[in-house]
């Protein structure tokens, strides 16, 4: 792992050059060879609302190769939020989320044993979050993808629960509807969902994809009942996998689809900015970022395709090994993911 870290640092130095104000300029050596350059736009820290940031990582779309652009992960000097800057413009949505994107069809046909194991684990976790809900609870999954978590709740939860999802991608929403789920196609900021209506809102591996997390949480605050709960799962930038691979290969960057990345401190700040009461913000086990960090390094190094593909969401051996490894780290409070439970005040 230390060898991998040093390799990533060398690549980071190679790919960036600091300007006098501390902002990095991306060096692309052969623009003429790009298949398609994305239209990018500059942004700022969504928490501090400033542009006082320094580069911490640089990389490409190692997973889907939707473009040959190089992307910068910046770290806010004030609050330590990690964010992509510049990032793809809104009209590039269809490009950076290709038709084979895993969240559009996470199914037993595609993922086999991994799907079955994850389904059981997610059922236990979801039911634990729902244990205090009333019989007629209304649950909303924001950024639901193809409705995987809603499907788990439908199968293992109470039949009296009212389940809904919302996703910005029509392909994902259509896949969920085909499973008999109620999916709104759009974004919460513009969708006309009722205020003070939901007992529980899920934000599972979604907040990192969002351009303006505070605006999203304010809309969630609006639709939650007083006393209702928001549960967030997202990548943790205060984890050993981030520290080792942050220069280039960290799986949590998911270049260029993850736009805002949190640790416990910045998640707490986000909650307070949006008038939520944090119940707890802890870390949880996940093998995914470990697996993809190794995969990204191998892909960038030109390793044989069968070696690269061994480290994927379909690899039971890699996922199993890193689950055991991250479980050990979780005992130290350094799991790969964050789990935040936030309440709307009564």
C-alpha positions in Angstrom: 0.0 0.0 0.0 2.9 2.4 0.7 4.3 1.6 -2.7 0.9 2.4 -4.3 0.8 5.7 -2.3 4.3 6.8 -3.6 3.3 5.9 -7.1 0.2 8.0 -6.8 2.1 10.9 -5.4 4.6 10.8 -8.3 1.7 10.9 -10.8 0.1 13.8 -9.0 3.3 15.8 -9.3 3.6 14.8 -12.9 0.0 15.9 -13.8 -0.2 19.2 -12.0 1.7 22.5 -11.8 1.0 25.0 -9.0 0.4 28.6 -10.0 1.5 31.5 -7.8 -1.9 31.7 -6.0 -1.8 28.0 -5.1 -4.4 26.8 -7.6 -3.3 24.0 -9.8 -3.3 24.1 -13.6 -4.1 20.7 -15.2 -1.4 19.6 -17.7 -2.9 17.7 -20.7 0.0 16.7 -22.9 -1.9 15.8 -26.1 -5.2 17.7 -26.4 -5.5 16.7 -30.1 -5.9 13.0 -29.1 -8.9 13.5 -26.9 -12.0 11.6 -28.0 -14.2 14.3 -26.6 -13.4 17.1 -24.2 -16.2 17.8 -21.7 -17.4 21.3 -21.1 -16.3 22.1 -17.6 -17.3 24.9 -15.2 -15.6 26.4 -12.2 -17.2 26.2 -8.7 -16.5 26.9 -5.1 -16.7 25.2 -1.7 -20.4 24.6 -1.0 -20.0 25.0 2.7 -17.7 28.0 3.0 -18.9 29.5 -0.3 -15.3 30.6 -1.0 -12.7 29.6 -3.6 -9.8 29.3 -1.2 -8.7 25.7 -2.0 -5.6 23.7 -2.9 -5.2 20.7 -5.1 -5.2 17.3 -3.4 -5.7 14.9 -6.2 -5.7 14.6 -10.0 -7.0 11.8 -12.2 -9.1 10.6 -15.1 -12.3 8.6 -15.5 -10.6 5.4 -14.8 -13.8 3.4 -14.6 -15.8 4.3 -17.7 -13.5 6.4 -19.8 -16.3 8.7 -20.8 -13.7 11.3 -21.8 -9.9 11.7 -21.7 -10.1 14.9 -19.6 -8.0 15.2 -16.5 -9.8 16.3 -13.3 -8.7 18.1 -10.1 -9.9 17.3 -6.6 -9.5 20.5 -4.5 -9.5 20.8 -0.7 -11.0 23.9 1.0 -8.4 25.5 3.2 -11.1 26.7 5.6 -13.2 23.6 6.2 -11.3 20.7 4.4 -14.2 19.8 2.2 -13.0 18.0 -0.9 -14.7 19.0 -4.2 -14.2 18.7 -7.9 -13.1 21.9 -9.6 -13.7 22.5 -12.4 -16.5 20.0 -12.9 -18.6 18.9 -15.9 -21.3 21.3 -16.9 -25.0 20.1 -16.5 -25.4 19.3 -20.2 -22.6 16.6 -19.9 -24.8 14.5 -17.6 -25.6 11.9 -20.2 -22.0 11.6 -21.1 -20.5 11.1 -17.7 -23.3 8.6 -16.7 -23.1 6.1 -19.6 -25.8 3.5 -20.3 -23.7 0.8 -18.6 -23.4 2.8 -15.3 -23.7 0.3 -12.5 -26.5 2.1 -10.6 -28.8 1.9 -13.6 -29.0 -1.9 -13.3 -27.7 -3.4 -10.1 -29.4 -6.8 -10.7 -28.7 -10.5 -9.9 -28.2 -11.2 -13.6 -25.4 -8.6 -13.7 -23.8 -9.1 -10.3 -24.7 -12.6 -9.2 -23.4 -13.6 -5.8 -22.3 -10.1 -5.0 -25.9 -8.9 -5.5 -27.3 -11.5 -3.2 -24.9 -10.8 -0.4 -25.3 -7.1 -0.6 -29.1 -7.4 -0.7 -29.1 -9.3 2.6 -26.6 -6.9 4.3 -28.6 -3.9 3.1 -31.8 -5.4 4.3 -30.4 -5.7 7.8 -29.1 -2.1 7.7 -32.2 -0.6 6.3 -34.5 -2.3 8.8 -32.3 -1.1 11.6 -32.8 2.5 10.4 -36.6 1.9 10.1 -37.2 0.2 13.4 -38.9 3.2 15.1 -41.1 4.2 12.1 -44.9 4.1 12.4 -47.0 1.5 10.6 -48.0 3.9 7.8 -44.5 5.5 7.5 -43.8 7.3 4.3 -40.2 6.8 3.0 -38.4 8.6 0.2 -35.1 7.5 -1.4 -33.4 10.4 -3.0 -31.1 9.4 -5.9 -32.6 6.0 -5.8 -31.0 4.7 -9.1 -32.8 1.6 -10.3 -34.6 1.3 -6.9 -32.4 -1.3 -5.3 -32.9 -0.1 -1.7 -36.6 0.5 -2.2 -36.9 -3.1 -3.6 -35.2 -4.4 -0.4 -37.6 -2.4 1.8 -40.5 -3.7 -0.2 -39.5 -7.3 0.3 -38.2 -7.2 3.9 -40.1 -4.2 5.4 -43.6 -3.7 6.5 -46.2 -3.8 3.7 -48.0 -0.8 5.1 -45.0 1.5 4.4 -45.4 3.9 1.6 -42.2 3.7 -0.6 -41.1 6.3 -3.1 -37.9 7.2 -4.9 -36.6 10.1 -7.0 -33.8 10.1 -9.5 -32.6 12.6 -12.1 -31.8 10.0 -14.7 -34.7 8.8 -16.8 -33.0 5.4 -17.5 -32.7 4.7 -13.8 -36.2 5.8 -13.0 -37.6 3.6 -15.8 -35.7 0.6 -14.5 -37.2 1.2 -11.0 -40.7 1.6 -12.4 -40.4 -1.7 -14.2 -39.9 -3.4 -10.8 -43.2 -2.0 -9.7 -41.8 0.9 -7.6 -43.0 4.4 -7.4 -40.2 6.6 -8.9 -40.3 10.3 -9.6 -38.0 11.3 -12.5 -36.4 14.6 -11.7 -34.5 16.3 -8.8 -35.9 17.2 -5.4 -35.2 20.9 -5.9 -37.7 21.2 -8.8 -40.0 18.2 -8.1 -43.3 19.3 -6.5 -43.3 16.9 -3.5 -45.5 17.7 -0.5 -44.0 19.5 2.5 -43.9 17.9 6.0 -44.9 14.5 4.5 -42.1 11.9 4.9 -41.0 10.1 8.0 -37.6 9.0 6.6 -35.5 10.2 3.7 -32.6 8.1 2.4 -29.6 9.6 0.8 -27.4 6.6 0.0 -24.3 7.3 -2.1 -26.0 10.3 -3.6 -24.9 13.5 -1.8 -21.4 13.2 -3.4 -22.9 13.4 -6.9 -24.8 16.6 -6.2 -23.8 20.1 -7.3 -25.2 21.9 -4.3 -25.6 19.6 -1.2 -26.8 22.4 1.1 -29.6 23.2 -1.3 -30.6 19.5 -1.5 -30.6 19.1 2.3 -32.8 22.2 2.6 -35.3 20.6 0.2 -35.2 17.4 2.2 -35.8 19.4 5.4 -38.9 20.8 3.7 -40.4 17.5 2.8 -39.6 15.7 6.1 -42.1 15.8 8.9 -41.1 17.6 12.1 -39.0 15.0 13.9 -38.4 13.1 10.7 -35.0 11.5 10.0 -32.5 11.8 7.2 -30.0 9.0 6.7 -26.9 9.7 4.6 -24.3 7.2 3.4 -21.3 8.7 1.5 -17.5 8.3 1.1 -15.2 9.2 4.0 -12.2 11.5 3.3 -10.8 10.8 6.8 -10.1 7.1 6.0 -6.9 5.2 5.4 -7.8 4.4 1.8 -8.2 8.2 1.1 -4.8 9.0 2.8 -3.0 6.3 0.8 -4.6 6.9 -2.6 -5.7 10.6 -2.5 -3.1 11.9 -4.9 -4.7 10.1 -7.9 -6.3 6.7 -7.5 -8.7 6.9 -4.6 -11.9 5.1 -5.6 -14.1 7.7 -3.8 -13.1 10.4 -6.3 -15.1 8.4 -9.0 -13.8 11.1 -11.5 -15.8 13.0 -12.8 -19.0 12.0 -11.0 -18.3 12.7 -7.3 -18.4 16.5 -6.9 -18.4 16.9 -3.1 -16.8 14.6 -0.6 -17.1 14.8 3.2 -15.6 13.7 6.5 -17.3 13.7 9.9 -16.4 17.4 10.5 -17.7 18.7 7.2 -20.8 16.5 7.3 -21.6 18.0 10.8 -21.1 21.5 9.3 -23.4 20.6 6.4 -26.1 19.4 8.8 -26.0 22.5 10.9 -25.9 24.8 7.8 -29.2 23.2 6.7 -30.8 23.3 10.2 -30.7 19.6 11.0 -29.9 18.2 14.4 -27.1 15.5 14.0 -28.0 12.4 16.0 -24.8 10.6 15.1 -22.2 10.7 12.3 -20.1 7.5 12.3 -18.1 5.4 9.9 -19.2 2.1 8.4 -17.5 -0.7 6.5 -17.2 -0.8 2.7 -14.8 -2.6 0.4 -15.6 -0.6 -2.7 -13.2 2.3 -2.5 -10.3 0.0 -1.6 -11.2 -2.3 -4.5 -11.5 0.6 -7.0 -8.4 2.4 -5.8 -6.3 -0.7 -6.7 -8.2 -1.1 -9.9 -7.6 2.6 -10.9 -3.9 2.2 -10.3 -3.6 -1.0 -12.3 -5.7 0.5 -15.1 -3.5 3.6 -15.2 -0.3 1.5 -15.2 -1.5 -0.5 -18.2 -2.0 -3.8 -16.5 -3.6 -6.7 -18.4 -7.4 -6.3 -18.6 -8.1 -9.5 -16.7 -6.0 -8.2 -13.8 -7.7 -4.9 -13.8 -11.2 -6.5 -13.9 -10.3 -8.7 -10.9 -10.8 -5.5 -8.9 -14.4 -4.7 -9.7 -17.9 -4.7 -8.2 -18.3 -8.3 -9.5 -15.2 -9.7 -7.8 -16.3 -11.7 -4.8 -12.6 -12.3 -3.8 -11.5 -8.7 -3.9 -14.7 -7.4 -2.2 -14.5 -10.1 0.5 -10.9 -9.5 1.3 -11.3 -5.7 1.6 -14.5 -6.1 3.7 -12.4 -8.0 6.2 -9.7 -5.4 6.1 -12.0 -2.4 6.4 -13.9 -4.2 9.3 -10.7 -4.0 11.2 -10.4 -0.3 10.5 -14.0 0.3 11.4 -13.2 -0.8 15.0 -10.9 2.2 15.1 -13.6 4.5 13.8 -11.9 4.7 10.3 -14.3 2.9 8.1 -14.4 3.7 4.4 -17.9 5.3 4.4 -19.7 7.8 6.6 -23.2 7.2 8.0 -25.0 10.3 9.2 -28.4 10.3 11.0 -29.9 13.8 11.1 -33.2 15.0 12.5 -35.5 17.7 11.5 -36.3 19.6 14.7 -39.9 19.3 16.1 
